[in-house]
Amino acid sequence: MRFKGKDIISIRDLEKDDILYILDVARKIEKSPDQDLLKGKVMASLFFEPSTRTRLSFESAMSLLGGKVVGFAEPGVSSLKKGETLWDTIKMVDRYADVIVMRHPVEGAARIASEAANVPVINGGDGSNQHPTQTLLDLYTILKTKGTLENLSVGMLGDLKYGRTVHSLCIALSHFNTKFYFISPDALAMPRDYLKDLERKGLSYTEESDLIKVSKELDILYVTRIQKERFPDPMEYKKYAGFYRLDKRILSHIKKDMKIMHPLPRVDEIHPELDSTEHALYFDQAANGIPVRQALLSLVLGRIE
Amino acid sequence: MKELKISAIREGAVIDHISPENAFKVVEILNLKDKDDIVMVGVNLQSKKIGKKGVIKIGNSFPTKEEIDKIALIAPEANLNIIKDYNVISKERVKIPDVLEVIIRCANPKCITNAENHKTKFYVLEKSPLRMRCHYCERIMEAADIELV
């Protein structure tokens, strides 16, 4: 794929080679960043929904390569409050910036924005649908720590039903002959459509509610928060909040080089006593957002071919 | 006893082999109550193939592509015959296309197409049983989720 002018909306739009190319560019940028690479370019940062990590890391990624950032972090300041459609907002911003990064609470919003805009649009999360840059930084993190993405055993733990990050990661890892372990209470299991897709690709997966039963098999354990806001019924949420709490007791049940990831923020899924162990990868993971987003910005803006 | 038959039409379209329960849905899709040319609707007619069937004949007009796509979704068993000069010049089963544009709503209330009344688009992943993915919110929809625009 030639990336110049391309939108990054969904992990489904990227082939295996595209993913590997983006990660390779991220590696090169991280190794020797060019402070003027995005000089003269303007990124519109449109956050219709609050976000800390994604917004700060995009804005920081742009600034560190010499680019400028305009935008808003709260929907209240946009003209959406005045009833303007997303289509019209994007048509206007399109004239002010060279690239648009957006987060929006409505599913499919980024795709519509990409159809309204002439400049490339990067999806920073659209409701519970897609968050492709999170997935790419997850892959980058795995690649950096394991040296490969191929043939790994990856466990996904927690809310696999509503968890956007595990859905996208599952799609992305299916390019790499991953052995999947889906660990969740039955009510929060990985949706059937994702499992069917894996079956179609001939990939193996195991569903289990007891982490200890499979933890020894894993190269990576991807922990997710059970998100209150995704539950239609608060009673349902109470039932599952705190279902998995990782602490030092897990250490005797895992491989020596097993790494724990988490898209953050965490609540109580991972005890801070694990932070100082060599298994904890979640803060490195968050930091990897910078080179991956720098790579994407440089590619879609055509500063790296 | 006198038997009433649906007579032949000179020019137009015949939609045949509709399951009886779907016949009036097809009438609605084609908006036949507003046509001022010949329209004949038969239900519970004898059929060797499916026991009982519905047949709709429309004089001097032909369903649009959009209407044929809608019929394929609601009554995939139907055949569409095009008649010219009393002859059947084409006869084929309606087909669900690979991409469905505009004709159905997304079943996901959180989809932007519902939030902003935007035109819809779906990719058909499997035709039987029907599974399709919304181009925007990426949710999978099945036959039971279909609501025509």
Chai-1 contact restraints between the chains, C-beta under 6 A:
chainA,res_idxA,chainB,res_idxB,connection_type,confidence,min_distance_angstrom,max_distance_angstrom,comment,restraint_id
A,T85,B,E116,contact,1.0,0.0,6.0,A-B,restraint_1
A,V106,B,I112,contact,1.0,0.0,6.0,A-B,restraint_2
A,V106,B,A115,contact,1.0,0.0,6.0,A-B,restraint_3
A,E107,B,K110,contact,1.0,0.0,6.0,A-B,restraint_4
A,E107,B,C111,contact,1.0,0.0,6.0,A-B,restraint_5
A,E107,B,C137,contact,1.0,0.0,6.0,A-B,restraint_6
A,G108,B,C111,contact,1.0,0.0,6.0,A-B,restraint_7
A,G108,B,I112,contact,1.0,0.0,6.0,A-B,restraint_8
A,G108,B,Y136,contact,1.0,0.0,6.0,A-B,restraint_9
A,G108,B,C137,contact,1.0,0.0,6.0,A-B,restraint_10
A,A109,B,I112,contact,1.0,0.0,6.0,A-B,restraint_11
A,R111,B,Y136,contact,1.0,0.0,6.0,A-B,restraint_12
A,I112,B,I112,contact,1.0,0.0,6.0,A-B,restraint_13
A,G127,B,K110,contact,1.0,0.0,6.0,A-B,restraint_14
A,N129,B,C137,contact,1.0,0.0,6.0,A-B,restraint_15
A,N129,B,E138,contact,1.0,0.0,6.0,A-B,restraint_16
A,D193,B,I140,contact,1.0,0.0,6.0,A-B,restraint_17
